């Protein structure tokens, strides 16, 4: 996510060419660390906005750092000429190097920040990263495996549904058969069989003959 400067003619398809950048002046003499002096040097790059805390408090003598508003289609000088006039009228010149922390590139074709025409995929389609052959084959195998698992799951679900439908149809046929048999009077409740234990005498009923014989 990038924060862009508000423009009353804002177009969501085109990003503004204005952005914020931090620049620094390495090896700048400490007597140039004042806000007005640093701003006058930074004006060669863009619109100065503020200096960082270390520059304001002069706790980092190695360089002065300032935030500027720049136009990405403008020029970015690498150094500026610093002139000093002595009391005798002699002018001394010294070059001050400018270091840019980060400045995004701008593409005039896409109207977007982040790349230029040399890195634009629209201007140079051959620069678009292509998948390696191994990665493509691995993706194909993974896709085929997912498709096979999905088909197997669908087949199992259809099989379960078919078995359930067959069971329902068989149950419906059984119910219809019982109803039709009951209507014709062929269905009767069978009486329950009851078994009782009966004691039967097994003695000799001709015992009297045996007594007479003796």
C-alpha positions as CSV (number, residue, x, y, z in Angstrom):
1,X,0.0,0.0,0.0
2,X,1.3,3.4,-1.0
3,X,0.2,6.8,0.1
4,X,-0.1,9.3,-2.8
5,X,-0.5,13.0,-2.8
6,X,-4.1,14.2,-3.2
7,X,-4.9,15.6,-6.6
8,X,-8.3,17.2,-7.4
9,X,-8.0,15.6,-10.9
10,X,-7.5,12.2,-9.3
11,X,-7.8,9.3,-11.8
12,X,-7.8,5.8,-10.3
13,X,-6.2,4.4,-13.5
14,X,-3.2,6.8,-13.3
15,X,-0.9,7.4,-10.3
16,X,0.5,10.9,-9.7
17,X,4.1,11.6,-10.5
18,X,4.6,13.5,-7.2
19,X,6.0,11.6,-4.2
20,X,8.0,12.0,-1.0
21,X,11.7,11.2,-0.7
22,X,14.3,11.5,1.9
23,X,17.7,12.9,0.8
24,X,20.9,13.4,2.8
25,X,24.0,15.5,2.4
26,X,27.0,13.5,3.5
27,X,30.1,15.3,5.0
28,X,28.2,18.6,5.3
29,X,29.9,21.1,7.6
30,X,28.2,21.5,10.9
31,X,27.7,25.3,10.3
32,X,25.4,24.3,7.4
33,X,23.0,22.2,9.6
34,X,20.6,25.1,10.1
35,X,17.1,24.6,8.8
36,X,17.2,27.5,6.3
37,X,20.6,26.3,4.9
38,X,19.5,22.7,4.5
39,X,16.3,23.8,2.9
40,X,18.2,26.0,0.4
41,X,20.3,23.0,-0.6
42,X,17.4,20.6,-0.8
43,X,15.5,23.1,-3.0
44,X,17.7,22.0,-5.9
45,X,15.9,18.6,-5.8
46,X,12.4,19.5,-4.9
47,X,10.2,21.2,-2.3
48,X,11.7,20.8,1.2
49,X,9.3,19.7,3.9
50,X,11.2,19.0,7.0
51,X,14.5,17.9,8.5
52,X,14.8,14.8,10.7
53,X,15.3,15.0,14.4
54,X,19.0,14.3,14.3
55,X,19.7,17.1,11.9
56,X,17.5,19.5,13.9
57,X,19.4,18.6,17.2
58,X,22.8,18.3,15.4
59,X,23.4,14.9,17.0
60,X,24.6,13.3,13.8
61,X,27.5,15.2,12.3
62,X,28.1,12.7,9.5
63,X,25.2,14.1,7.3
64,X,22.1,16.3,7.2
65,X,18.9,14.6,6.2
66,X,15.8,16.3,4.8
67,X,12.4,15.2,3.4
68,X,11.4,16.7,0.0
69,X,8.5,16.5,-2.4
70,X,9.8,15.5,-5.8
71,X,8.5,15.0,-9.3
72,X,9.4,11.6,-10.6
73,X,9.6,12.9,-14.1
74,X,12.0,15.6,-13.1
75,X,15.8,15.5,-12.8
76,X,17.6,14.2,-9.7
77,X,21.0,15.9,-9.4
78,X,23.8,13.9,-7.8
79,X,25.5,17.0,-6.4
80,X,25.1,20.7,-6.1
81,X,27.6,23.5,-6.1
82,X,27.9,25.4,-2.8
83,X,29.4,28.9,-3.0
84,X,30.9,31.0,-0.2
85,X,32.0,34.6,-0.4
86,X,34.8,35.7,1.8
87,X,35.2,39.1,3.3
88,X,37.8,40.1,0.7
89,X,35.3,39.3,-2.1
90,X,36.8,36.0,-3.1
91,X,34.2,33.3,-3.9
92,X,34.9,29.7,-2.8
93,X,33.0,26.9,-4.5
94,X,32.6,23.3,-3.2
95,X,30.5,20.5,-4.5
96,X,28.1,18.8,-2.0
97,X,27.1,15.3,-2.8
98,X,23.4,14.3,-2.6
99,X,22.4,10.8,-1.5
100,X,18.8,9.6,-2.1
101,X,17.4,7.1,0.4
102,X,14.7,5.8,-2.0
103,X,13.0,7.3,-5.0
104,X,10.4,5.1,-6.8
105,X,10.5,4.9,-10.6
106,X,7.6,6.0,-12.8
107,X,6.4,4.3,-16.0
108,X,4.9,6.6,-18.6
109,X,3.2,3.7,-20.4
110,X,1.4,2.3,-17.4
111,X,1.1,5.6,-15.5
112,X,2.2,3.8,-12.3
113,X,4.9,4.2,-9.8
114,X,7.3,1.4,-9.0
115,X,8.9,0.7,-12.4
116,X,10.0,2.5,-15.6
117,X,9.7,1.8,-19.3
118,X,12.8,-0.5,-19.3
119,X,11.2,-2.7,-16.7
120,X,7.6,-2.5,-18.0
121,X,5.9,-5.8,-18.9
122,X,3.7,-4.0,-21.4
123,X,6.6,-2.6,-23.3
124,X,8.7,-5.7,-22.9
125,X,6.5,-8.9,-22.5
126,X,9.6,-11.1,-22.5
127,X,10.6,-9.7,-19.1
128,X,7.5,-11.3,-17.5
129,X,8.7,-14.0,-15.2
130,X,7.9,-17.5,-16.5
131,X,7.4,-20.6,-14.5
132,X,10.1,-23.2,-14.6
133,X,9.2,-26.5,-16.3
134,X,9.5,-28.4,-13.0
135,X,7.1,-26.0,-11.3
136,X,4.6,-26.4,-14.2
137,X,4.8,-30.2,-14.0
138,X,4.4,-30.1,-10.2
139,X,1.4,-27.8,-10.5
140,X,-0.2,-30.1,-13.2
141,X,0.3,-33.1,-10.9
142,X,-1.2,-31.3,-8.0
143,X,-4.2,-30.2,-10.1
144,X,-4.7,-33.7,-11.4
145,X,-4.6,-35.1,-7.9
146,X,-7.2,-32.6,-6.7
147,X,-9.4,-33.4,-9.6
148,X,-9.1,-37.2,-9.0
149,X,-9.9,-36.8,-5.3
150,X,-13.0,-34.6,-6.2
151,X,-14.2,-37.3,-8.7
152,X,-13.8,-40.1,-6.1
153,X,-15.7,-38.1,-3.5
154,X,-18.5,-37.4,-6.0
155,X,-18.6,-41.1,-6.9
156,X,-18.8,-42.2,-3.3
157,X,-21.6,-39.7,-2.7
158,X,-23.5,-40.9,-5.7
159,X,-23.1,-44.5,-4.6
160,X,-24.4,-43.7,-1.1
161,X,-27.4,-41.9,-2.6
162,X,-28.1,-44.8,-4.9
163,X,-28.1,-47.3,-2.1
164,X,-30.3,-45.1,-0.1
165,X,-32.8,-44.8,-3.0
166,X,-32.8,-48.6,-3.5
167,X,-33.5,-49.2,0.2
168,X,-36.4,-46.7,0.1
169,X,-37.9,-48.3,-3.0
170,X,-37.7,-51.8,-1.4
171,X,-39.4,-50.5,1.7
172,X,-42.1,-48.9,-0.3
173,X,-42.7,-52.1,-2.3
174,X,-42.9,-54.1,1.0
175,X,-45.4,-51.7,2.5
176,X,-47.6,-51.8,-0.7
177,X,-47.6,-55.6,-0.7
178,X,-48.7,-55.8,2.9
179,X,-51.4,-53.2,2.3
180,X,-52.8,-55.1,-0.7
181,X,-52.8,-58.5,1.1
182,X,-54.6,-57.0,4.1
183,X,-57.3,-55.5,1.8
184,X,-58.0,-58.9,0.1
185,X,-58.5,-60.6,3.5
186,X,-55.6,-62.8,3.1
187,X,-53.8,-61.4,6.0
188,X,-54.8,-63.0,9.3
189,X,-53.1,-62.9,12.6
190,X,-51.8,-66.4,13.5
191,X,-52.9,-67.7,16.9
192,X,-50.2,-68.1,19.4
193,X,-49.4,-71.7,20.3
194,X,-49.6,-72.5,24.0
195,X,-47.9,-75.6,25.4
196,X,-48.8,-76.9,28.9
197,X,-47.1,-79.7,30.8
198,X,-49.6,-82.6,31.6
199,X,-48.7,-85.4,34.0
200,X,-49.6,-88.9,32.5
201,X,-49.6,-91.9,34.9
202,X,-47.4,-94.7,33.6
203,X,-48.2,-97.4,36.2
204,X,-49.5,-101.0,35.4
205,X,-53.3,-100.8,35.3
206,X,-53.4,-104.6,35.3
207,X,-51.7,-104.9,38.7
208,X,-54.7,-106.9,40.0
209,X,-54.0,-109.8,37.7
210,X,-50.5,-109.9,38.9
211,X,-51.7,-110.2,42.5
212,X,-54.1,-113.1,41.6
213,X,-51.3,-115.0,39.9
214,X,-49.2,-114.9,43.0
